Amino acid sequence: MRKEMEEDVLVENQSRRKFIGNSSLALVVAALANVTAEGQQKANTQKAEHDHSSSDPGQENKTLLDLNPNSNTPPPTDHGDVLPFWYSFDLVKKRVEEGGWTHEVTQRELPVSKNVAGVNMRLTAGSYREMHWHTADEWAYVLYGNARVTVMHPDGSQFIGDVREGDLWIFPAGFPHSIQGLGPDGTEFLLVFPQGDFSEDGTFLLSEFMAHIPPEVVAKNTGLSIETISDFPEAPMYIFPGSVPGSLEQDKKEIGGEAVLSKLQYTFHLKSMEPTRVTHGGEVRIVDSRNFPLSTRIVGALVTLKPGGIREMHWHPNASEWQFWIAGKGRMTMVLPVANARTMDFNANDVGYVPPNAGHYIENTGDSDVVFLELFAASEFMDVSLNQWLRRVPSEMLKAHLNIDVATAKVIPSEKLQLLPL
């Protein structure tokens, strides 16, 4: 009996080993088949994207396709499903008032942009953006013309300054401020807020504050008569025409001179500063809390990229990147885990977005300089250079990962260049 039981156990073990062996073999075969299928599918897809398979004999918006060729027919390196990270101010309805206009790109228009929103505004000469304040810090870049800005610190000190094209300003959250267009043709500027769902329509306006407090309370608070208060505007002013003011020195003197003027500097000459870095590929100017102390929640870089040049492959470990394209034509590929990549094209007045840590580059695909702003909800500008990383690991490690030997690796730039030439 015992011998029969031992024989049964032996047969059972042999059967189990045979089953496991066959199962393992089946799994290996299936895995290899899957890899082969995936490889064949990828090859077929890449081939199809660039032969007659991608043709469209039907309706096409040729103007839009010419502006966005890489989005419609992507390069073969694109993969997976990445949500659009492009939008354009030219698709947004303008709010037009007497004296100027405004429109915005927020998380509503670009859902992936959860940390930053942007507003583009125009004021004619003499016209005001009504005195107001915000729930978020305001970072602004002057795109055109000249303006006079004011901002008051909670301690009562007042800043008054003039800005021109290429300048920027910072207005901290809750600090009351104003903007007025100067001669000869007013101004246009970009406003940036470190709050994706921010809307310029939701600001605190002086006119609304006064209109919704009982007149007798306003009279007690200000010492003004009821008759004077009855002449206050009943509707929000927002943007409205005015007269071009006198000199900056006259305004400073009128409000009380040095006794009330702020010791803090709320404006910065970005475009005229010495470039942070200059290469054959272009130049970049970086402004953050290290050279503009008030810029603690929004920082930026003004990038000029020569034709054919690239903003080197990199990522930002401390914040998402919100871009505003000022001039030129380019493309950007963004890579996300797992093996998701998408390429999109950008032109003047477009907005781009890159999540924190997502690898990307920007290439000038036109025949003129590309100019754009990189903006971050952070206190310091920070980026990681792929080239620098590759050159600063042991050579055997690099060879194991990318099959690059020591001699070949030396062609890779060892320093962060940020901008690379054609």
C-alpha positions in Angstrom: 0.0 0.0 0.0 2.8 2.4 0.9 4.6 1.7 -2.4 1.4 2.4 -4.3 0.9 5.7 -2.5 4.6 6.8 -3.2 4.1 5.9 -6.9 0.9 8.0 -7.0 2.7 11.0 -5.4 5.5 10.7 -7.9 3.1 10.7 -10.9 1.2 13.7 -9.4 4.5 15.7 -9.0 5.6 14.8 -12.5 2.2 15.9 -13.8 2.4 19.2 -11.8 5.9 19.9 -13.1 4.8 19.2 -16.7 1.7 21.5 -16.2 3.9 24.3 -14.8 6.4 23.9 -17.5 3.8 24.0 -20.2 2.1 27.0 -18.6 5.4 28.9 -18.4 6.1 28.1 -22.0 2.7 29.3 -23.0 3.1 32.5 -21.1 6.5 33.2 -22.7 5.0 32.4 -26.2 2.1 34.7 -25.4 4.4 37.5 -24.2 6.6 37.2 -27.2 3.6 37.2 -29.5 2.3 40.3 -27.7 5.6 42.1 -28.1 5.7 41.1 -31.7 2.2 42.3 -32.2 2.9 45.6 -30.5 6.0 46.1 -32.5 4.2 45.3 -35.7 1.3 47.6 -34.7 3.7 50.5 -34.0 5.5 49.9 -37.3 2.2 49.9 -39.1 1.0 53.0 -37.3 4.2 54.9 -38.1 4.0 53.8 -41.7 0.3 54.8 -42.0 0.9 58.2 -40.5 3.2 59.1 -43.4 1.6 57.4 -46.5 -1.7 57.6 -48.2 -3.5 56.2 -45.2 -3.4 59.6 -43.5 -4.9 61.5 -46.5 -8.3 63.3 -46.0 -10.2 63.7 -49.3 -13.1 65.3 -47.4 -13.5 68.5 -45.5 -10.5 70.2 -43.9 -9.8 73.5 -42.2 -6.6 74.1 -44.1 -5.7 77.3 -42.3 -5.9 75.5 -38.9 -4.0 72.5 -40.2 -1.2 74.7 -41.5 -0.9 76.2 -38.1 -0.9 72.9 -36.3 0.6 70.2 -38.6 2.2 68.1 -35.8 -1.1 67.9 -33.8 -3.1 66.6 -36.8 -0.4 64.3 -38.3 2.0 63.6 -35.4 5.6 62.5 -35.7 6.0 58.7 -35.3 7.5 59.2 -31.8 4.2 60.4 -30.4 2.3 57.7 -28.5 -0.7 57.2 -26.3 -3.3 59.7 -25.4 -2.2 63.1 -24.0 -4.8 65.8 -23.5 -4.3 69.0 -25.5 -1.8 71.4 -23.9 -2.4 74.2 -26.4 -5.0 77.0 -26.5 -5.0 80.4 -28.2 -6.2 83.8 -27.0 -7.5 84.2 -30.5 -10.3 81.7 -29.7 -11.5 83.6 -26.6 -14.3 86.1 -26.7 -13.2 89.6 -25.9 -15.0 91.7 -23.3 -14.9 95.1 -25.1 -15.5 98.3 -23.0 -15.2 102.0 -23.9 -11.4 102.4 -23.4 -10.2 98.9 -24.1 -10.8 95.2 -23.9 -9.9 92.0 -22.1 -10.0 88.3 -22.5 -8.6 85.3 -20.6 -7.4 81.7 -20.8 -8.1 79.9 -17.5 -8.6 76.3 -16.5 -12.0 76.6 -18.1 -10.5 77.0 -21.6 -7.4 74.9 -20.9 -8.4 72.2 -18.4 -4.9 70.8 -17.8 -3.7 74.2 -16.5 -4.7 73.9 -12.8 -2.1 76.3 -11.3 -1.9 79.3 -13.6 -4.4 81.5 -15.5 -3.7 84.3 -17.9 -5.5 87.5 -19.0 -4.7 89.7 -22.1 -5.8 93.3 -21.7 -5.7 96.5 -23.8 -6.2 100.1 -22.5 -6.3 103.1 -24.9 -4.4 106.3 -24.0 -5.8 107.7 -20.8 -8.1 104.8 -20.1 -8.2 103.0 -16.7 -8.5 99.5 -15.5 -10.6 100.5 -12.5 -9.1 100.6 -9.0 -9.4 97.0 -7.6 -7.8 94.1 -5.8 -7.5 90.3 -6.3 -7.6 87.0 -4.4 -4.3 86.0 -6.1 -1.0 87.7 -6.9 -0.9 89.5 -10.3 2.3 89.2 -12.5 2.2 91.3 -15.6 4.3 91.7 -18.7 3.9 94.8 -21.0 3.5 93.7 -24.6 2.9 97.1 -26.1 2.9 100.8 -25.3 3.1 102.5 -21.9 1.2 102.5 -18.7 1.1 104.1 -15.2 0.5 101.7 -12.4 -0.3 102.3 -8.7 -0.3 99.8 -5.8 -0.7 100.4 -2.1 0.9 98.4 0.7 -1.4 97.6 3.7 0.9 99.9 5.7 -0.4 102.8 3.6 2.8 103.4 1.5 1.9 104.0 -2.1 3.9 103.0 -5.3 3.4 104.9 -8.5 5.5 104.0 -11.6 5.5 104.0 -15.3 6.1 100.9 -17.4 6.9 100.3 -21.1 7.1 97.4 -23.5 9.2 94.6 -21.9 8.6 95.7 -18.3 6.7 93.8 -15.7 5.0 94.4 -12.4 3.9 92.4 -9.3 0.8 93.2 -7.3 0.4 90.9 -4.3 -3.0 89.5 -3.5 -5.2 91.9 -1.6 -3.1 95.0 -2.4 -5.3 97.6 -4.1 -4.0 98.8 -7.4 -4.8 100.5 -10.8 -3.5 100.6 -14.4 -3.8 103.5 -16.8 -2.8 103.7 -20.5 -0.4 106.5 -21.4 0.4 108.2 -24.7 0.7 107.9 -27.5 -1.5 104.8 -27.9 -2.1 103.3 -24.5 -0.9 99.8 -23.7 -1.5 96.1 -24.0 -0.3 93.6 -21.4 -0.4 90.0 -20.2 -1.6 89.3 -16.6 -0.7 86.0 -15.0 -2.2 84.6 -11.8 -1.0 81.5 -9.8 -4.6 80.1 -9.6 -5.9 78.0 -12.5 -9.6 78.9 -12.0 -8.9 82.6 -11.6 -11.2 84.9 -13.6 -10.6 88.6 -14.2 -14.4 89.0 -14.0 -14.2 88.0 -10.3 -12.1 90.9 -9.0 -13.0 93.2 -6.2 -13.9 96.6 -7.7 -14.0 100.0 -6.0 -17.2 100.9 -7.7 -19.0 97.7 -6.4 -17.7 98.1 -2.9 -19.1 101.7 -2.7 -22.4 100.9 -4.4 -23.3 98.1 -2.0 -22.6 99.7 1.3 -25.5 101.8 2.7 -24.9 105.5 1.9 -25.2 106.6 5.5 -22.4 104.1 6.4 -20.2 105.4 3.6 -20.9 109.0 4.8 -19.9 108.1 8.4 -16.8 106.2 7.2 -15.5 108.8 4.7 -16.9 112.1 5.9 -18.5 112.7 2.5 -22.0 114.1 2.2 -24.9 112.0 1.1 -25.2 114.3 -2.0 -21.6 113.5 -3.0 -22.2 109.8 -2.5 -25.3 109.9 -4.6 -23.1 110.7 -7.6 -21.1 107.6 -7.3 -21.4 105.2 -10.3 -24.2 102.7 -9.9 -22.6 100.1 -12.2 -19.1 98.6 -12.3 -16.6 100.8 -14.1 -14.1 98.0 -14.9 -12.5 99.6 -18.0 -13.3 103.2 -18.9 -11.9 106.3 -20.7 -10.0 109.1 -19.0 -7.4 111.8 -19.6 -3.7 111.1 -20.1 -2.1 112.1 -16.8 0.6 114.6 -16.3 4.2 113.6 -15.4 5.0 110.9 -13.0 6.8 113.4 -10.7 3.6 115.5 -10.6 1.5 112.5 -9.4 4.1 111.5 -6.8 4.2 115.1 -5.4 0.4 115.4 -5.4 -0.2 112.3 -3.2 2.3 113.5 -0.5 5.8 112.9 -1.9 8.5 110.9 -0.1 6.4 110.7 3.1 3.9 108.3 1.6 5.8 106.8 -1.3 6.7 103.0 -1.1 10.3 102.0 -0.6 9.5 98.7 -2.3 9.9 98.4 -6.1 6.9 96.7 -7.7 8.1 97.0 -11.3 11.0 95.4 -13.2 12.7 96.0 -16.5 12.8 92.4 -17.9 13.4 92.9 -21.6 16.2 95.4 -21.1 18.0 93.4 -18.4 21.3 91.6 -19.2 20.4 88.1 -20.6 20.8 85.4 -18.0 22.2 83.2 -20.7 23.3 83.8 -24.3 24.1 81.0 -26.8 24.2 80.6 -30.6 20.7 79.3 -30.2 19.3 82.4 -28.6 19.0 84.1 -25.2 17.0 83.9 -22.0 16.2 86.4 -19.3 15.1 84.9 -16.0 13.3 86.9 -13.2 12.5 85.4 -9.9 12.8 86.2 -6.2 16.6 86.2 -6.4 16.7 89.3 -8.6 13.2 90.7 -8.0 12.4 90.1 -4.3 8.7 90.7 -4.5 8.3 87.9 -7.1 7.7 85.1 -4.5 4.7 83.4 -6.1 5.2 83.9 -9.8 8.5 83.7 -11.7 9.2 83.9 -15.4 11.7 83.6 -18.2 11.7 85.6 -21.5 13.1 83.3 -24.1 14.3 84.2 -27.6 15.0 81.2 -29.8 16.8 81.5 -33.2 15.4 79.7 -36.3 16.2 76.0 -36.1 17.2 76.3 -32.4 15.7 74.4 -29.5 15.0 75.0 -25.9 16.9 72.0 -24.7 15.2 68.8 -23.5 14.4 69.4 -19.8 11.8 69.4 -17.1 10.8 71.6 -14.1 10.9 69.8 -10.7 9.2 72.6 -8.7 6.2 73.8 -10.7 4.1 73.5 -13.9 5.0 75.7 -16.8 2.5 78.1 -18.4 3.7 79.6 -21.7 2.7 82.7 -23.7 3.9 82.9 -27.2 4.7 86.4 -28.3 6.3 85.9 -31.8 7.3 83.2 -34.2 6.4 79.6 -34.8 7.5 76.5 -33.0 6.6 73.1 -31.8 6.8 71.2 -28.5 6.7 67.5 -27.6 5.7 66.6 -24.0 6.3 63.1 -22.6 4.3 61.7 -19.7 4.3 58.2 -18.0 3.7 55.6 -19.2 5.0 56.1 -22.7 2.6 58.9 -23.5 3.8 61.6 -25.8 2.2 64.3 -27.9 3.6 67.1 -30.2 1.7 70.3 -30.8 2.5 73.5 -32.7 2.5 77.1 -31.4 2.2 80.6 -32.9 2.0 84.1 -31.6 -0.9 84.6 -29.0 -1.0 80.9 -28.1 -0.8 79.4 -24.6 1.1 76.2 -23.8 1.1 74.1 -20.6 3.5 71.5 -19.2 2.8 69.7 -15.9 5.6 69.5 -13.2 8.4 67.1 -14.1 7.1 66.3 -17.6 10.0 66.1 -20.1 9.8 68.5 -23.0 11.6 70.6 -25.5 10.7 73.6 -27.7 11.9 73.9 -31.3 11.8 77.0 -33.6 10.2 75.7 -36.8 9.9 79.0 -38.5 12.3 81.4 -40.3 12.2 84.2 -37.7 13.0 84.4 -34.0 10.6 82.7 -31.6 9.8 84.7 -28.5 7.8 83.4 -25.6 7.4 83.6 -21.8 7.8 80.6 -19.5 5.8 81.3 -16.3 5.7 79.3 -13.0 3.7 79.5 -9.8 6.9 79.3 -7.7 9.5 81.6 -6.0 12.5 80.4 -8.0 13.1 79.3 -11.6 14.3 75.7 -11.7 14.9 73.3 -14.6 16.8 70.0 -15.0 18.9 69.6 -18.2 18.9 66.2 -19.8 22.3 66.8 -21.3 23.8 67.7 -18.0 22.4 64.6 -16.4 23.7 62.3 -19.1 27.2 63.7 -18.7 27.3 63.5 -14.9 26.7 59.8 -14.4 29.4 57.1 -14.5 30.2 56.1 -18.1 29.4 52.5 -17.5 25.9 53.5 -16.3 25.3 55.6 -19.4 26.5 52.7 -21.6 24.2 50.3 -19.8 21.2 52.5 -20.4 21.7 54.0 -23.8 24.6 52.0 -25.3 26.8 55.1 -25.5 30.5 54.6 -24.9 32.8 57.1 -23.2 34.2 58.7 -26.4 30.8 59.1 -27.9 29.3 60.6 -24.8 31.8 63.5 -25.0 29.8 65.1 -27.8 26.9 65.8 -25.4 27.2 69.2 -23.8 28.3 68.9 -20.2 26.8 72.2 -19.1 23.2 73.4 -19.0 22.9 75.5 -22.1 19.1 75.9 -22.1 19.2 77.1 -25.8 20.9 75.0 -28.5 21.6 76.1 -32.1 20.5 74.4 -35.3 
